[in-house]
Structures are given as structure tokens and as C-alpha cells.
Amino acid sequence: MLQGQRILLIVAGGIAAYKCLDLIRRLRERGASVRCVLTRAGEQFVTPLSLAALSEHAVHRDLFSLTEESEMGHIQLSREADLVLVAPATANILAKMAAGLGDDLASTLLLATSAPVMVAPAMNVRMWEHPATQANLATLQGRGIHRVGPAEGAMACNEFGMGRMAEVDDILAAMEAFFGGHGRLAGRRALVTSGPTHEPIDPVRYIANRSSGKQGHAIAAALRRLGADVTLIAGPTLEPDPLGVTVVRVESAADMLAACQAALPADVAVCAAAVADWRVAEPAAGKIKKTAGGKPPVLKLTENPDILATLAAKGPHRPRLVVGFAAETEQVVENAREKRSRKGCDWIVANDVSAAAGTFGGDENRVHLITADGPQATEAWPTLSKREVAERLAERIATALETAS
Ligand code: CTP
């Protein structure tokens, strides 16, 4: 999907700039062309020669360079890009972008371009958390600028936290998602639920569960990478919105069901959300006081609608393929098989969510895919990252839809 895309890569001054060398190589392997702009600070971390050698184009550094302007003017440079990628995007360049400053070649290009812009922020955790940086990002995102990362981890400055630049694989995945639309699922509509739900007790308290939304979000991103038109109905999670995906944020199971129904029709629905089975029958209108009645309150629960079973029920809007998840702590496969027939879905992905398995909130998953009745239709997948599980599942979904049509 990156074949033939023209990427204008702006390398700002951060230690993560070294990752750009690999990024350029990998982009070119995928058939993209890359032109590089290096800021003054960026030059402290990577040399123009390395960027030029890998991109096989002259590197642009000066706004007022006669030689550079005669080869390709800076306005033309900004026009002839399908995507402008700023990586690493330092706190400084993000601030300049938000303020609309144009005091060097990179910031001027960013002002002049009409191409879509993606940023891969990279900075120290305190700079990342600073309200100024967060406000700048909010401004930029409000203007439709795409963001990939940052990630959490150990930093070059010996601190730990958010601010590491996204890995090259993640940047490539985000770019592929951005340019999606030519993959195996192009023209197909997918609906994915993800994350937990919050069921209110009163205006400040709720019932929730430990779902992180990582697996559901990864599935939405993987389906998008194959070109599907994806709507992700997400409960409250800290996961960032996957690029190129329409995200509808909801709180409760009832909201999630309504949002799913509004997103139909779809060719495939994947219910990866950990929907609360029960909600408080009558949430209090005001905060429940500790002193009220002198006794702990008794919460009367009522059953939530089953979103998966509702989507899987026969009807004119039933997606052709409905995939559920089964979160189990014991007899994982047996319980999941029973759940598949009880809920009427086509496939079920069974996963062990016992504390020992570390699935909830973790980065890995060990699943069984059950596609029909009988032991032959149960596949045990090895332990994979949630992203790999998502990619395998998306490929399987593409194959199933191709076979069915
Ligand atoms: N699910 C749903 N709506 C609900 C409950 C569950 O859509 N109200 C979906 C989940 O998204 C998942 C599947 O049903 O795809 C199974 O969820 P799970 O929690 O494993 O099953 P439950 O139906 O809650 O059954 P139990 O708690 O008894 O295991």
C-alpha cells in the first residue's frame, strides 16, 4: 500500500532520529519514495549524508539556499508529497506547528503544505506531559494531523515513561493504515467492539472490568490495514484511536449496543469488548452519601443486552461473519464452543483470562479460533502479540469473505 507513495520526511532534533535511517530503508523497500528535510537540531543526531545515501535524494536543510531552491523549491517540495511525516517530532517542532511559525525550512514547509501530515512525537516524559505540549497536540489533532505514538519505555535520559518515538514497525503500520483502501478488504465494512464498559452507580461511581482494549483496537487497525472501512465502538480505554478508523466512544453496554446498531450494515462484526454483564438497575441521580441510611448501599443489578447475540441474530442486517470472543478462566475451549452456539456467532476466539495468563492488560494473547462445530474446527494458535493475533484474524476474515462472495 506504500508502493508509489511520495513521503516527505522531516527529521527534527531528537535522539530517536537514528530510527529514521531504518525507516527510510524500509519505506523504500515497500516502493515509497522519500525526500528528507533535516532541521539544524536534527543534524546533531544524523548526518545529511546518511539520509541522502538512503533516500537517494539530496537532503534539504536551508530555507534560503540558492542551490536547493534551484533543484526543487520549498513550495514545490511541500506540494509533491502524498504525506509529510515528522519523525522525530520534538516538543519544539510541535509547538511551532501549533503556533503556525515558519522560521526555518521544516516549519515553513509544514505551513505551506496541503498534503496530510503525520507526526511521531519523541521527547522526554516531562516534556510530553507538559500542558503546553498536550495543548499543542490537541490543537494539531483538531486540525486533522495524524499521530503515531509515542510509546512508553526507558529513555535515553535514563527516565521511564511516555515519550519514546514509536518503533519503525508501528510507523510503517500507521502509514499503511493511512494509505489503506487497496487491500484484500477494500470495499468491505467492518464493525469492531473493544475495551470495557462502565456501568454507572451514581454520577461519580461505576462498575468496570480490567479490559485494556488492546486486542480490539489491534483488530480494528489490522482490518483497516487490509483496506476495510472500519467503525470501532470503543468503551473507556487509554488506547489511542487507530489511524484511518472511525471511532465511536461509548461508556455503557446500552450505549455500545446502540452505537453498533447505528454502524450497521457491515460485512463483518468482531465483538472483542469485555461488556459488563450487569448494570445497576436504577443509578442514583446524585452522589450516594456514605451517611445515607447508615448502612452500605445495596446495588440491584439487571442484565445488560448481549451485543454479540443481538448482532448474530438472524435478520436483514446480520453481518455475513460475526466473530465473538470468549474470555474464560477454566475449560477455555469447551466453554467457548458452548458460548459460540449459545450466542449464534460464526466464529469465536477463545482466550484464557486467568490471572496467570496475563491476557487482560498484557501485550500477548494465546487463543483458540473456533470456526464451526467439532474438534477439527478448533485451531490452537501459539502465543502471539495482540497485534499478531489481530493480523492473523484479519487475514482469516478476508479469506472467509472472499470465499463467501
Ligand atoms: N458480549 C456482548 N455483550 C454482552 C456480553 C458479552 O457482546 N453483554 C460479547 C463479548 O464481546 C464477547 C462475547 O460476548 O465477544 C463473550 O463474552 P464473555 O464475557 O466471555 O461471555 P459472557 O456472555 O459474559 O459469559 P460469561 O460471563 O458467563 O462467561
Residues whose N, C-alpha, C, O or C-beta is under 5 A from the ligand:
A	BS01	CTP	C271 A272 A273 A274 V275 A276 D277 N304 P305 D306 I307 L308 G324 F325 A326 A327
